Each structure stands twice: as structure tokens, then as C-alpha cells.
């Protein structure tokens, strides 16, 4: 069943030693996203993710030794809500998006917006 919901997906490498700091950063960020109207904010750390021969999560982020892959997504009611919410979040002074202060390498993070094709 297709829905109007919209999802932003993220994949990024996080140094294993920074997982707690990343979790704290994400808890704060997630609360702000939800405050502005996001329906869900999910952060997952790789548990059973292997390098592939052609492509894989580790290859996609150029995973280095002592790093783990994080896979995340945010669910919105619609694309319009996502655009409005993201604009509000990015201008919120509580969320410091300083690349030097991030507990991960933002240059190897990738993301995109997705229309929901099927939701069961």
C-alpha cells in the first residue's frame, strides 16, 4: 500500500569509540526533529553488515578500521512536512552542525529523500 509518508535515509561511518557521543548527539537531534513534527527518528548501528564484492554499506562509506556503519531514517507525514521540518531544524540554534564537533566524518555520510512505496 502506497502512502503519502516521506522518509529521509542516512548512512554514515562512526568511530566505534564515538558511539556513545553519537547516541547523545542523535538523541538531541531526534528530539528536535520530533518537536517540529517528524513522526519517527530511528538510528541503527551495524551488527551483521559485511563488506561486499561489488557494493555494501562498508564500501559505500569507505569504512575505516575501528569504525562502524550507522543506518538512520526519519519519517514524515509528507514531502511538504519534511521540507518544512528540515528547514526549521537546520535553523534551530540548539542543534550545532559544526563539522569539527560532530562525532562522525560528515564527508562520508550520504542521505536522500524517499517516497514510501510500500508500508505494511
Beta strands, then each sheet from edge to edge (+ up, - down):
strand 1: 6-15
strand 2: 40-45
strand 3: 67-76
strand 4: 110-115
sheet 1: 2+ 3- 1+ 4-
end
